[in-house]
């Protein structure tokens, strides 16, 4: 009988601080991966329970209690499929960026992030202690190691996983968008694969969080550094990839490799996604935009309409030298009845 693991990559949009909402979404997605896709394990992004990045919320006792209750709820409620979730783990006064694998109420593995980024938009050394140990668990005869995001940007964590017997490594991530971010991620993972000679499953967060946008782009690479799968960017998805154990090692079955689009398309989609989540997650009913008649305000109007729908956008034509209509005839566009003065 061939050893095989069907992995579901849950590239989903989660909200920082909304532990109850995130928990419900994780449980629903796990059940869907089990019932509709027949997956053996479903993997969620980094710090999925509390959302990423939680920043100073981590210091609030309310978040600690909510996260601990959430982890217990997921462990008890999700059955018939292994589930990998990321969460802040509290140990006395220390906090770890951690993850765990549960199956039918049992803990298969726990892991703490070893490399803590502290540059650019990242400030994890302020919040977290670094883990030291590898974590490897066995599922359907295949030994799977765990890493978290920054861990694959340096050689040591994956090397420890390989030394602990991992035949493939599952990495959960909260990697934000930059114009060349997907290239850099895939290059970093390919370098780790060259060193370890094992395939990697990379699951990324998608969505907007204030000034950050997470573009997804989850992927799977084989032990030769070749892409076996890539998810679509800037949208939620639940995709499955099968890992097959062979005498030569674990081999991912090739699946769809989504196109990334050109640079301008990626930037525009990032702006739309960031705008949508900012408006929707804050509960705003819509937006008001003043139009000057120039390119800038026209572009903002286009982004807003693509993000939340034209029925939730009110545009007011402003007096300016590029505005051709006289003041008395300046118009409002897309005014829903609930917004009537």
N, C-alpha and C positions, 0 to 999 in steps of 0.2 A: 504494500500500500504506500503510495507516494505521500510524503509529508508536504502539506500546503497550508498556507494561512491567507485568508481573504481579508485584506485590510481596508477599512473605510476611512477616507480622509475627510474629516468634518471641517471644511473651510467655512466658518460661520462668523457672523457679526455679533459681537457681544458688547455689553455696555458696562463701563467702569462703575462699580459701586452697586449695580443692580443684581445682587447675589441671587435673590429669589427668581427674578426673570431669567437670568443666565442658567440657573439650575433647571428650571422647567424646560428651557430650550435644549440643554444638554441631554436631559432624559428623553425628550421627544425625539431628538435626532438619533440617539442611540437605539431606541425602539424601531425607528424607521430603517436604520442600517441593518438591524437584525431581521425584521419582518419582510422588508421589500428587497433588500440586497443580499441577504444570506451571509453577511459578514461575520467573521470570527472575532474581530476586534475593531473598535472604532476609536480613532485618535482625535483629540481636540487640541486647539492652540494653547500656547503658553498662558498661564494664569487665567484659564478660561472661566473659572468659578467667579472671580472678582472682576474680570476685565483687565485689559492692559492699556496703559500703565497705571496702577492704582496709586502710586506716589504716597503722599502723606496720609491717605486713608488707611494705610497699613498700620498706623500708630493708634487708630481708634479701636477701643475694646469692642464696640458694636460690630465692626467688620470681622474681627477675630471670631466672635461667637457665631456670626452668620455663616462664615466660611466653614467652620468646623461642623456646624449642623448640615450645611449643604453637602459636604464630602460624605457624611454618614448617609444622607438621603440618597445620593447617587449610588453609593455602594449597595444600599438595600433595595432600591427601586429598579436598577438595571440588572436584569438576569438574562441568561441565555446568550450572552455576548460579553467578551472582555471589553472594558472601557478604560481608556487612558485619559486622565484629566490633569490639568495643571492648576495649582492653587498655592497661595502663601501658607507655608507650614510654620506654625508657632511652636517653639520649644523653649519654655521659660521666657527669658528676655530676648532670645534670638529669633529671627525670622529668616526663613529660607524660601527661595524661589524653587518650588518643588513640583513633583508630579507623582502619580501612583497609578498602578494598573489593578483593577478589581475584576473578579469573575465570580458571579453567583455569591456575592457577599464576602469572598475571601480576597486577601491582599496578595497578588502575585509578585509585585515589586514596588519599591519606593525609591525615588531618586531626587537628589538635590543639585541644582545648577552649580557648576564648578567655576566657570569663568563669568565674572560679573562686569558688564560693560559700564564704563564711566567716562564717556566722551559724547560729543555732539548732543543728541536729545536724551541720552541715557544717563541715569544717575543711580544705578543699582547698588553701588557700594554704600550709599546713604541708608539704604533700607535693609539689605540682605547680608547674611553671612554666606560664605562660599562652602559648597559641599566638597567632599574629598573622594567619595567611594563610587565605584561603578555599580550599575544595577542591570542584571540580566535575568530574564525569565524565559520559560519554555512554554510554547503554545503549539499544539499539533506537531510536536517533534522538532520545531525550529526554535533556536535560541536567539532571542531578540534583546538587544541592548537599548538603553535610553540615553538621550542627550537633550539639552534644552538650549535652543537658539545660539547664543554666543559660544557655546561649547564647541561647535563645529568650525569656529573661526580660528581655533588653536589646535595643535595636534594632541595634547595630553588626554583630554576626556575620551575621545574616541579610541585612542590607544589603550586606555584602561578598559574600555568596554570590550575591545578585541581580546585583550589579555584575559578577561574574565569569561571568555568563551562565546561572545556574541557572533552570530553568523550573519546578522544584518543589524542595522541601527535605525531606530525610530526617533526622529527629532521633532519636537514641538516648538513653535516659534511665534514671536510677536515682532516681526521684522517690518519696519515702516517703509513706505514708498520713497524712492529717489528715482531720478530718470534712468539710472543704470543699475538699480538695486537687484533686479532679477539676474542680470549677468554676473554680478558680484557674488550673489548667493550660490549660483550654480558653479562658479569657479571655485569658491571656498569648499563646497561639498566634494567637488571632483578632486581637489587636492587631498582631502581627508581619505577619499576612496583609494587614491594612488598609494597612500601610506598603509591603509588597513586591508584593502582588497575585499571589502564587503559592501553590499548594496545599502542604500540609504533611502528611507521614506521621510520626506520633509513636509510637515503640515504647518501652514501659515495662517495667521489671523487676517480677516478682511473687514474693512469698515473705517469710519472716521472717528477720531477722538480729539476734539479741540483742534490743535494745530497739526496733529499727526493724521496721516492716512495710511492704512494698511491695505496692500494691494493683492493679498492672496498669492496666487502663482505657485501653490503647493505642487510638489513634484516627486518623482521616484527615479533614482539612478541605479543602474546595475553595477556590478563589481568592476566593470571596465570604464565606468564614468559616462556611460551612454544613457540618455534620457529614455525611460520606459513609459513615462507619463508626465503630463503637465496640465494642471487645472487652469481654467479660464481665470484671468485676472479681474479684479474689481467687482466680483460678484460672489455671492454665497453658492456653495456647491457641496454635494455629498457624493464622492466618487469612490470606486473600489478598484484595488489592484491586488492581484494574487501573487504571493511569493511561494515559489516551489522549491523544495529541497531536492538537490541532485548530488551525485557523487562529486561534482566540481564545485559545490557550494550552492547557496541560495540564489535563485534566478527569478527576477520579477517578470511576469508575463506582460508583453508590450501592450499598451493601450493608447488612447488618444493623447497626442502632444499638442496642446492648444497653441495657436499663434499668439504672439505678444502684441502685435500692432506696432506702428511706427511711434517715434518719440512724441510727436504732437498729439496723436490719439491717446497715448498713455497719460500725458499731462492733463488733457481735457477730461478724461474719465476719472482721474484722481480728484480734480476740482469738483466734478459732479458728485462723486461719492462723499467727499468731505462735506460739501454743502448739505446734501441730503441728510446725513447722520446728525450734523449739527442742528438742523432745524427740527427733525423728527424726534431725536433723543431728548431735546429740551422741551418738547411739547408745544412748540410754536404753531399757530394755526396757518401761517403763511408768511410771506415777505412782501415788503414794499420797496420798489426800486425807482429812483429818480433818473429819467432818461435825458441826457444832454443832446442826443442826436449824433454823438461820436461813437467810435469803435469800442471804447472801453465799456461804457454802460450797455451797449448792445450785446457784448460778449457776456457780461454779468447777467443780463436778462436771459440769454440762451442757456447759461449754466443753471440758473434758478428753475427755469421751465423744465429742463431735462431732469433736474434733481427731484423736484416735488410735484411736478405737473402744472400746466399753465393756469388751471382753475384756482390754484393757491398763490398765484403771483399777481400783485397789483403794480402796474407800471404807471408812473405819473410823468408826463412830458414836461420837462423843466424849461424855463425861458433861457435861451442861449443863442449865440450867433449861428449855430448850426441848426436851430429849430426853425422850420419854414412856416409853421402855422402861427397866426396871430394869437395873443394870449387868450382871447375869448373862445378860440376853437381848439385849444390844447385838450387832449383827450386822456381818459384812463382806459387801460386794457385789462381784460380778464378779471373782472370784478365779480366774485361770487356773491350770491344774495346775502349770505351771512355777514358780509363785510360792508353792506350798504350803510352810508352815513345816516 
